[in-house]
Amino acid sequence: MPVKVEVKMAIREATRMHLHQQDPYYLGKTMLRQSYRLKLLEKVLAKTEAYILSGEGGREEAELIATINKINISSPIANRGPQGILIY
């Protein structure tokens, strides 16, 4: 089975477990959180590449910083303080 299909199935099951409160070990909740964080980190990668390749990067830099701050807000593990990683 292709990985993309497996991931979709896992996210669907994680959602079902979480919504129906059948998640005593928080596996569904953890899967959903990690899926969300992975999407944000993939955005950081794309925005970093755009920033590096642009030469100027004013808008790209702002988008990159905003996405990094979203990751900080969404992750108690990566929390580095109230100001985020880079920008206030």
All heavy atoms as an XYZ file, in Angstrom:
700
protein
N       0.848     -1.174      0.000
C       0.000      0.000      0.000
C       0.897      1.242      0.000
O       1.835      1.330      0.788
C      -0.891     -0.023      1.249
C      -1.918      1.063      1.285
S      -3.051      0.998      2.706
C      -3.800     -0.584      2.491
N       0.596      2.240     -0.855
C       1.406      3.460     -0.901
C       1.366      4.220      0.435
O       0.352      4.206      1.137
C       0.748      4.286     -2.006
C      -0.037      3.317     -2.810
C      -0.427      2.215     -1.881
N       2.465      4.873      0.741
C       2.587      5.588      2.019
C       1.510      6.658      2.155
O       0.929      6.818      3.232
C       4.001      6.211      2.148
C       4.092      7.104      3.367
C       5.052      5.122      2.193
N       1.213      7.384      1.092
C       0.218      8.452      1.158
C      -1.145      7.901      1.592
O      -1.848      8.515      2.394
C       0.114      9.146     -0.199
C      -0.632     10.445     -0.168
C      -0.500     11.169     -1.492
C      -1.098     12.546     -1.386
N      -0.899     13.336     -2.588
N      -1.513      6.738      1.081
C      -2.783      6.106      1.448
C      -2.751      5.692      2.918
O      -3.721      5.888      3.648
C      -3.076      4.893      0.532
C      -4.298      4.126      1.011
C      -3.240      5.345     -0.907
N      -1.629      5.141      3.357
C      -1.498      4.729      4.759
C      -1.635      5.923      5.695
O      -2.297      5.830      6.732
C      -0.151      4.050      4.978
C      -0.035      2.694      4.330
C       1.355      2.098      4.475
O       2.264      2.776      5.003
O       1.535      0.946      4.059
N      -1.019      7.030      5.330
C      -1.093      8.228      6.176
C      -2.525      8.734      6.247
O      -3.017      9.065      7.329
C      -0.131      9.322      5.658
C      -0.369     10.643      6.383
C       1.316      8.883      5.816
N      -3.213      8.783      5.110
C      -4.610      9.231      5.116
C      -5.476      8.326      5.988
O      -6.329      8.798      6.738
C      -5.168      9.267      3.690
C      -4.714     10.452      2.893
C      -5.391     10.477      1.540
C      -4.967     11.704      0.765
N      -5.671     11.804     -0.519
N      -5.253      7.011      5.883
C      -6.022      6.074      6.706
C      -5.724      6.286      8.188
O      -6.633      6.261      9.023
C      -5.697      4.632      6.302
C      -6.274      4.243      4.955
S      -5.738      2.608      4.391
C      -6.399      1.561      5.670
N      -4.461      6.492      8.530
C      -4.074      6.698      9.923
C      -4.691      7.985     10.477
O      -5.179      8.007     11.610
C      -2.553      6.737     10.048
N      -4.683      9.036      9.689
C      -5.266     10.307     10.133
C      -6.782     10.164     10.284
O      -7.365     10.663     11.253
C      -4.889     11.447      9.178
C      -3.392     11.745      9.317
C      -5.720     12.694      9.447
C      -2.850     12.714      8.317
N      -7.427      9.474      9.349
C      -8.871      9.249      9.451
C      -9.207      8.466     10.727
O     -10.126      8.818     11.464
C      -9.373      8.514      8.204
C     -10.874      8.391      8.150
C     -11.419      7.854      6.826
N     -10.686      6.724      6.306
C     -10.020      6.723      5.140
N     -10.009      7.796      4.385
N      -9.376      5.651      4.735
N      -8.438      7.422     11.016
C      -8.680      6.629     12.218
C      -8.361      7.432     13.480
O      -9.079      7.352     14.481
C      -7.860      5.338     12.186
C      -8.037      4.449     13.389
C      -9.449      3.925     13.606
O     -10.305      4.023     12.694
O      -9.719      3.416     14.712
N      -7.306      8.219     13.441
C      -6.958      9.060     14.587
C      -8.076     10.055     14.876
O      -8.433     10.281     16.035
C      -5.641      9.795     14.318
N      -8.632     10.626     13.831
C      -9.751     11.564     13.987
C     -10.957     10.863     14.603
O     -11.588     11.378     15.531
C     -10.124     12.181     12.630
O      -8.977     12.839     12.087
C     -11.263     13.176     12.768
N     -11.273      9.685     14.089
C     -12.406      8.925     14.622
C     -12.197      8.607     16.098
O     -13.086      8.812     16.923
C     -12.601      7.620     13.836
C     -13.862      6.860     14.263
C     -13.823      5.397     13.867
N     -12.741      4.658     14.498
C     -12.725      4.255     15.781
N     -13.723      4.544     16.593
N     -11.707      3.576     16.267
N     -11.008      8.124     16.440
C     -10.714      7.780     17.836
C     -10.877      8.996     18.741
O     -11.493      8.909     19.808
C      -9.277      7.246     17.955
C      -9.057      5.886     17.360
S      -7.303      5.434     17.298
C      -6.891      5.381     19.041
N     -10.318     10.107     18.299
C     -10.348     11.315     19.121
C     -11.781     11.846     19.269
O     -12.197     12.190     20.379
C      -9.427     12.368     18.509
C      -9.298     13.603     19.324
N      -8.736     13.611     20.588
C      -9.672     14.872     19.078
C      -8.775     14.833     21.076
N      -9.329     15.617     20.178
N     -12.527     11.897     18.177
C     -13.888     12.439     18.227
C     -14.847     11.568     19.023
O     -15.769     12.075     19.654
C     -14.426     12.644     16.803
C     -13.760     13.759     15.998
C     -14.331     13.800     14.588
C     -13.918     15.104     16.682
N     -14.628     10.273     18.996
C     -15.510      9.357     19.725
C     -14.970      8.994     21.112
O     -15.451      8.058     21.741
C     -15.768      8.091     18.891
C     -16.575      8.366     17.676
N     -16.024      8.371     16.414
C     -17.882      8.685     17.522
C     -16.963      8.661     15.533
N     -18.105      8.857     16.185
N     -13.975      9.715     21.536
C     -13.367      9.519     22.857
C     -12.983      8.057     23.082
O     -13.199      7.495     24.154
C     -14.301     10.038     23.943
C     -14.545     11.526     23.790
C     -15.620     12.067     24.700
O     -16.384     11.333     25.303
N     -15.673     13.389     24.804
N     -12.395      7.462     22.057
C     -11.882      6.096     22.130
C     -10.363      6.140     21.996
O      -9.773      5.401     21.213
C     -12.498      5.239     21.018
C     -13.989      5.102     21.131
C     -14.603      4.402     19.940
O     -14.007      4.281     18.887
N     -15.826      3.937     20.123
N      -9.761      7.010     22.746
C      -8.335      7.283     22.620
C      -7.690      7.335     24.008
O      -7.132      8.354     24.409
C      -8.165      8.624     21.877
C      -6.776      8.847     21.346
O      -5.966      7.907     21.360
O      -6.500      9.984     20.916
N      -7.753      6.225     24.768
C      -7.300      6.275     26.162
C      -5.808      6.578     26.320
O      -5.408      7.110     27.342
C      -7.630      4.879     26.686
C      -7.650      4.008     25.489
C      -8.164      4.880     24.372
N      -5.011      6.281     25.314
C      -3.568      6.541     25.405
C      -3.149      7.730     24.545
O      -1.962      7.949     24.337
C      -2.786      5.280     25.023
C      -3.112      4.115     25.916
C      -3.901      3.074     25.465
C      -2.674      4.083     27.241
C      -4.234      2.010     26.294
C      -2.999      3.033     28.075
C      -3.777      2.005     27.597
O      -4.106      0.971     28.430
N      -4.118      8.478     24.043
C      -3.885      9.696     23.256
C      -3.097      9.445     21.982
O      -2.411     10.345     21.482
C      -3.222     10.783     24.111
C      -4.008     11.096     25.351
C      -3.594     10.611     26.591
C      -5.171     11.840     25.283
C      -4.331     10.869     27.742
C      -5.908     12.102     26.428
C      -5.479     11.617     27.648
O      -6.213     11.878     28.772
N      -3.200      8.262     21.425
C      -2.508      7.975     20.172
C      -3.126      8.762     19.020
O      -2.403      9.299     18.165
C      -2.539      6.477     19.872
C      -1.832      5.588     20.884
C      -2.045      4.118     20.536
C      -0.355      5.910     20.935
N      -4.453      8.816     18.973
C      -5.126      9.570     17.919
C      -4.800     11.048     18.002
O      -4.470     11.679     16.998
N      -4.892     11.588     19.205
C      -4.600     13.008     19.404
C      -3.157     13.320     19.024
O      -2.881     14.321     18.361
C      -4.859     13.390     20.863
C      -4.683     14.850     21.148
C      -5.038     15.161     22.591
C      -4.875     16.629     22.893
N      -5.239     16.936     24.270
N      -2.249     12.463     19.400
C      -0.835     12.654     19.078
C      -0.613     12.593     17.575
O       0.124     13.407     17.012
C       0.032     11.610     19.794
O      -0.169     11.759     21.207
C       1.498     11.779     19.468
N      -1.254     11.636     16.905
C      -1.132     11.508     15.455
C      -1.629     12.770     14.762
O      -0.993     13.283     13.839
C      -1.919     10.281     14.971
C      -1.991     10.126     13.490
S      -0.398      9.673     12.829
C      -0.759      9.727     11.084
N      -2.766     13.295     15.208
C      -3.312     14.514     14.607
C      -2.386     15.709     14.831
O      -2.144     16.499     13.914
C      -4.702     14.797     15.166
C      -5.773     13.762     14.812
C      -7.048     14.041     15.582
C      -6.023     13.735     13.320
N      -1.861     15.828     16.035
C      -0.955     16.933     16.346
C       0.318     16.846     15.501
O       0.783     17.842     14.939
C      -0.597     16.943     17.833
C       0.346     18.104     18.182
C       0.709     18.124     19.651
N      -0.471     18.481     20.419
C      -0.829     17.871     21.538
N      -0.126     16.867     22.008
N      -1.884     18.259     22.196
N       0.872     15.646     15.396
C       2.105     15.487     14.626
C       1.865     15.714     13.129
O       2.728     16.269     12.442
C       2.710     14.103     14.872
C       3.187     13.892     16.299
C       4.161     14.962     16.760
O       5.050     15.372     16.023
N       3.993     15.437     17.977
N       0.704     15.311     12.650
C       0.364     15.551     11.251
C       0.293     17.051     10.976
O       0.817     17.539      9.968
C      -0.971     14.887     10.919
O      -1.387     15.224      9.632
N      -0.335     17.790     11.883
C      -0.436     19.242     11.745
C       0.955     19.885     11.775
O       1.281     20.734     10.943
C      -1.326     19.802     12.856
C      -1.402     21.307     12.866
C      -2.099     21.996     11.874
C      -0.777     22.047     13.867
C      -2.170     23.376     11.877
C      -0.847     23.428     13.880
C      -1.538     24.090     12.882
O      -1.598     25.462     12.889
N       1.778     19.457     12.724
C       3.132     20.017     12.832
C       3.964     19.703     11.595
O       4.729     20.538     11.125
C       3.835     19.496     14.080
C       3.220     20.067     15.349
C       4.080     19.834     16.555
N       5.267     20.653     16.421
C       6.519     20.227     16.621
N       6.737     19.007     17.000
N       7.542     21.017     16.476
N       3.811     18.498     11.046
C       4.554     18.135      9.844
C       4.178     19.055      8.691
O       5.046     19.519      7.949
C       4.303     16.675      9.471
C       4.992     16.191      8.191
C       6.510     16.342      8.302
C       4.624     14.753      7.909
N       2.890     19.354      8.553
C       2.458     20.270      7.493
C       3.085     21.647      7.677
O       3.528     22.277      6.713
C       0.935     20.369      7.458
C       0.278     19.136      6.896
C      -1.233     19.238      6.925
C      -1.839     17.922      6.473
N      -3.284     17.918      6.568
N       3.120     22.127      8.909
C       3.752     23.426      9.169
C       5.249     23.392      8.861
O       5.789     24.325      8.262
C       3.531     23.853     10.625
C       2.133     24.305     10.998
C       2.064     24.595     12.493
C       1.727     25.538     10.207
N       5.919     22.322      9.241
C       7.351     22.211      8.973
C       7.644     22.108      7.476
O       8.646     22.640      6.999
C       7.941     21.018      9.734
C       7.983     21.207     11.246
C       8.331     19.892     11.938
C       8.964     22.305     11.631
N       6.752     21.447      6.738
C       6.903     21.407      5.284
C       6.740     22.799      4.687
O       7.432     23.166      3.737
C       5.906     20.416      4.673
C       6.280     18.978      4.969
C       5.206     17.971      4.580
O       4.033     18.370      4.376
O       5.555     16.781      4.495
N       5.840     23.625      5.268
C       5.700     25.010      4.824
C       6.977     25.798      5.117
O       7.400     26.621      4.311
C       4.515     25.687      5.517
C       3.184     25.317      4.958
C       2.080     26.128      5.647
C       0.730     25.741      5.129
N      -0.343     26.529      5.765
N       7.576     25.559      6.284
C       8.828     26.237      6.624
C       9.898     25.900      5.590
O      10.618     26.779      5.117
C       9.312     25.874      8.050
C      10.745     26.332      8.284
C       8.397     26.490      9.085
N      10.000     24.640      5.227
C      10.976     24.231      4.226
C      10.722     24.948      2.904
O      11.658     25.521      2.305
C      10.939     22.716      4.028
C      11.840     22.172      2.924
C      13.300     22.497      3.209
C      11.636     20.683      2.770
N       9.480     24.948      2.437
C       9.153     25.602      1.165
C       9.440     27.101      1.218
O      10.010     27.674      0.283
C       7.688     25.351      0.802
N       9.066     27.741      2.330
C       9.291     29.179      2.460
C      10.772     29.501      2.602
O      11.252     30.522      2.107
C       8.485     29.741      3.626
C       6.986     29.717      3.352
C       6.184     30.241      4.507
C       4.705     30.089      4.290
N       4.192     30.680      3.086
N      11.524     28.637      3.250
C      12.975     28.834      3.364
C      13.619     28.749      1.988
O      14.481     29.576      1.641
C      13.588     27.780      4.305
O      12.974     27.913      5.589
C      15.085     27.973      4.448
N      13.217     27.750      1.210
C      13.750     27.622     -0.146
C      13.418     28.863     -0.977
O      14.278     29.398     -1.683
C      13.206     26.365     -0.811
C      13.775     25.092     -0.218
C      13.085     23.837     -0.738
O      11.975     23.930     -1.321
O      13.664     22.757     -0.557
N      12.176     29.344     -0.888
C      11.773     30.538     -1.629
C      12.584     31.757     -1.182
O      13.024     32.563     -2.005
C      10.277     30.801     -1.443
N      12.795     31.873      0.113
C      13.565     32.988      0.671
C      15.007     32.963      0.174
O      15.544     33.968     -0.275
C      13.516     32.917      2.195
C      14.378     33.933      2.896
C      14.106     35.288      2.793
C      15.454     33.536      3.682
C      14.894     36.227      3.442
C      16.238     34.461      4.328
C      15.960     35.809      4.209
O      16.744     36.729      4.846
N      15.617     31.801      0.201
C      17.011     31.672     -0.221
C      17.149     31.951     -1.715
O      18.094     32.622     -2.141
C      17.554     30.276      0.140
C      17.715     30.173      1.660
C      18.873     29.985     -0.567
C      17.999     28.776      2.162
N      16.201     31.451     -2.502
C      16.288     31.599     -3.951
C      15.864     32.976     -4.440
O      16.215     33.361     -5.557
C      15.443     30.519     -4.637
C      15.928     29.086     -4.425
C      14.928     28.101     -5.019
C      17.309     28.880     -5.047
N      15.146     33.744     -3.628
C      14.595     35.019     -4.096
C      15.644     36.117     -4.215
O      15.483     37.030     -5.006
C      13.484     35.486     -3.172
O      14.034     35.916     -1.934
N      16.688     36.054     -3.410
C      17.683     37.120     -3.441
C      17.319     38.264     -2.519
O      18.144     38.733     -1.762
N      16.112     38.762     -2.589
C      15.677     39.870     -1.753
C      14.972     39.342     -0.517
O      15.453     39.482      0.581
C      14.760     40.795     -2.545
C      15.384     41.292     -3.824
C      15.577     42.766     -3.837
O      14.987     43.444     -3.003
O      16.332     43.231     -4.690
N      13.834     38.772     -0.711
C      13.178     38.020      0.344
C      12.440     38.763      1.418
O      12.210     38.190      2.471
N      12.030     39.996      1.226
C      11.279     40.696      2.267
C       9.979     39.995      2.618
O       9.709     39.683      3.774
N       9.170     39.730      1.601
C       7.893     39.048      1.824
C       8.130     37.609      2.251
O       7.475     37.096      3.152
C       7.046     39.082      0.554
C       5.664     38.460      0.721
C       4.973     38.395     -0.593
N       5.874     37.647     -1.470
C       5.515     36.700     -2.298
N       4.283     36.400     -2.433
N       6.380     36.053     -3.027
N       9.080     36.943      1.591
C       9.375     35.549      1.910
C       9.851     35.410      3.353
O       9.490     34.482      4.060
C      10.412     34.967      0.951
C       9.906     34.753     -0.448
C       9.958     35.999     -1.318
O      10.390     37.068     -0.831
O       9.534     35.909     -2.482
N      10.676     36.363      3.800
C      11.165     36.331      5.181
C      10.013     36.486      6.163
O       9.931     35.755      7.158
C      12.197     37.435      5.414
C      12.735     37.449      6.825
C      13.731     38.577      7.075
O      13.888     39.448      6.209
O      14.336     38.577      8.157
N       9.107     37.397      5.891
C       7.951     37.610      6.775
C       7.083     36.360      6.846
O       6.621     35.970      7.924
C       7.131     38.801      6.283
N       6.855     35.695      5.699
C       6.057     34.475      5.689
C       6.756     33.353      6.450
O       6.113     32.589      7.171
C       5.779     34.040      4.247
C       4.822     34.945      3.520
C       4.634     34.550      2.067
O       5.289     33.601      1.594
O       3.817     35.206      1.395
N       8.058     33.261      6.293
C       8.835     32.243      6.999
C       8.746     32.451      8.507
O       8.479     31.516      9.265
C      10.293     32.278      6.539
C      11.271     31.351      7.238
C      10.875     29.895      7.060
C      12.670     31.581      6.679
N       8.922     33.667      8.947
C       8.852     33.975     10.376
C       7.462     33.698     10.931
O       7.313     33.123     12.009
C       9.293     35.433     10.627
C      10.796     35.561     10.360
C       8.951     35.883     12.044
C      11.286     36.975     10.239
N       6.431     34.069     10.182
C       5.054     33.816     10.633
C       4.799     32.317     10.785
O       4.168     31.882     11.753
C       4.059     34.426      9.649
N       5.303     31.528      9.855
C       5.105     30.081      9.935
C       5.880     29.485     11.103
O       5.369     28.616     11.815
C       5.523     29.404      8.609
O       4.798     30.018      7.538
C       5.211     27.922      8.633
N       7.087     29.944     11.338
C       7.865     29.468     12.486
C       7.143     29.796     13.782
O       7.058     28.965     14.693
C       9.291     30.060     12.469
C      10.102     29.438     11.330
C       9.994     29.838     13.813
C      11.431     30.101     11.077
N       6.580     30.982     13.861
C       5.849     31.358     15.070
C       4.588     30.515     15.254
O       4.213     30.192     16.383
C       5.537     32.844     15.075
C       6.773     33.667     15.408
O       7.667     33.201     16.113
N       6.838     34.872     14.890
N       3.930     30.113     14.148
C       2.786     29.203     14.248
C       3.217     27.877     14.857
O       2.503     27.290     15.660
C       2.186     28.935     12.865
C       1.148     29.891     12.432
C       0.536     29.390     11.135
C      -0.470     30.344     10.590
N      -1.030     29.867      9.317
N       4.382     27.400     14.459
C       4.890     26.147     15.015
C       5.113     26.305     16.513
O       4.743     25.434     17.298
C       6.188     25.708     14.307
C       5.884     25.309     12.866
C       6.852     24.557     15.060
C       7.114     25.112     12.015
N       5.700     27.410     16.922
C       5.926     27.646     18.350
C       4.627     27.666     19.133
O       4.538     27.088     20.214
C       6.652     28.969     18.572
C       8.118     28.847     18.325
O       8.664     27.764     18.319
N       8.774     29.969     18.102
N       3.611     28.313     18.588
C       2.329     28.411     19.274
C       1.661     27.046     19.380
O       1.065     26.715     20.399
C       1.411     29.417     18.546
C       1.960     30.828     18.726
C      -0.020     29.325     19.055
C       1.332     31.854     17.806
N       1.782     26.240     18.329
C       1.071     24.960     18.290
C       1.784     23.846     19.032
O       1.227     22.772     19.211
C       0.858     24.525     16.838
O       2.081     24.119     16.266
N       3.006     24.072     19.469
C       3.781     22.980     20.043
C       4.288     23.306     21.438
O       5.176     24.144     21.586
C       4.973     22.666     19.153
O       5.796     21.719     19.777
N       3.761     22.629     22.448
C       4.308     22.840     23.784
C       5.743     22.330     23.906
O       6.496     22.806     24.729
C       3.362     22.041     24.686
C       2.741     21.035     23.800
C       2.699     21.646     22.422
N       6.123     21.387     23.064
C       7.477     20.831     23.107
C       8.496     21.835     22.582
O       9.560     22.018     23.146
C       7.550     19.520     22.299
C       6.651     18.477     22.948
C       8.981     19.008     22.190
C       6.426     17.247     22.120
N       8.145     22.506     21.475
C       9.082     23.433     20.844
C       8.992     24.838     21.429
O       9.681     25.728     20.977
C       8.826     23.497     19.342
N       8.156     25.044     22.432
C       7.956     26.380     22.991
C       9.267     26.919     23.563
O       9.863     26.325     24.438
C       6.873     26.333     24.068
C       6.449     27.707     24.490
O       6.969     28.708     24.007
N       5.490     27.769     25.379
N       9.663     28.057     23.055
C      10.922     28.668     23.490
C      10.675     30.011     24.174
O      11.514     30.873     24.162
C      11.836     28.841     22.294
C      12.372     27.527     21.793
C      13.118     27.724     20.497
N      13.709     26.506     20.048
C      13.074     25.514     19.451
N      11.781     25.603     19.263
N      13.705     24.442     19.042
N       9.502     30.186     24.713
C       9.197     31.427     25.393
C       8.090     32.191     24.691
O       7.695     31.836     23.589
N       7.608     33.244     25.313
C       6.452     33.954     24.778
C       6.732     34.673     23.460
O       5.831     34.959     22.720
C       6.099     34.951     25.885
C       7.343     35.099     26.682
C       8.066     33.784     26.575
N       7.988     34.968     23.148
C       8.284     35.704     21.935
C       8.512     34.820     20.722
O       8.715     35.308     19.633
C       9.486     36.631     22.131
C      10.816     35.909     22.217
C      11.152     35.424     23.622
O      10.342     35.526     24.522
N      12.325     34.896     23.799
N       8.497     33.511     20.859
C       8.756     32.634     19.723
C      10.239     32.484     19.475
O      11.061     32.855     20.308
N      10.595     31.957     18.342
C      11.997     31.729     18.036
C      12.702     33.012     17.630
O      13.743     33.361     18.130
C      12.156     30.686     16.916
C      11.724     29.320     17.393
C      13.612     30.592     16.448
C      11.754     28.243     16.331
N      12.109     33.721     16.659
C      12.849     34.808     16.041
C      12.271     36.194     16.278
O      12.988     37.115     16.584
C      12.910     34.589     14.509
C      13.616     33.322     14.057
C      13.462     33.176     12.549
C      15.073     33.376     14.413
N      10.974     36.325     16.064
C      10.390     37.667     15.950
C       9.290     37.857     16.990
O       8.539     36.964     17.277
C       9.805     37.855     14.530
C      10.914     37.747     13.488
C       9.075     39.172     14.398
C      12.012     38.769     13.596
N       9.181     39.043     17.471
C       8.157     39.411     18.449
C       6.863     39.731     17.763
O       6.801     40.169     16.685
C       8.611     40.609     19.280
C       9.906     40.354     19.979
C      11.113     40.775     19.456
C       9.908     39.651     21.185
C      12.289     40.526     20.108
C      11.098     39.396     21.835
C      12.289     39.848     21.296
O      13.452     39.592     21.940
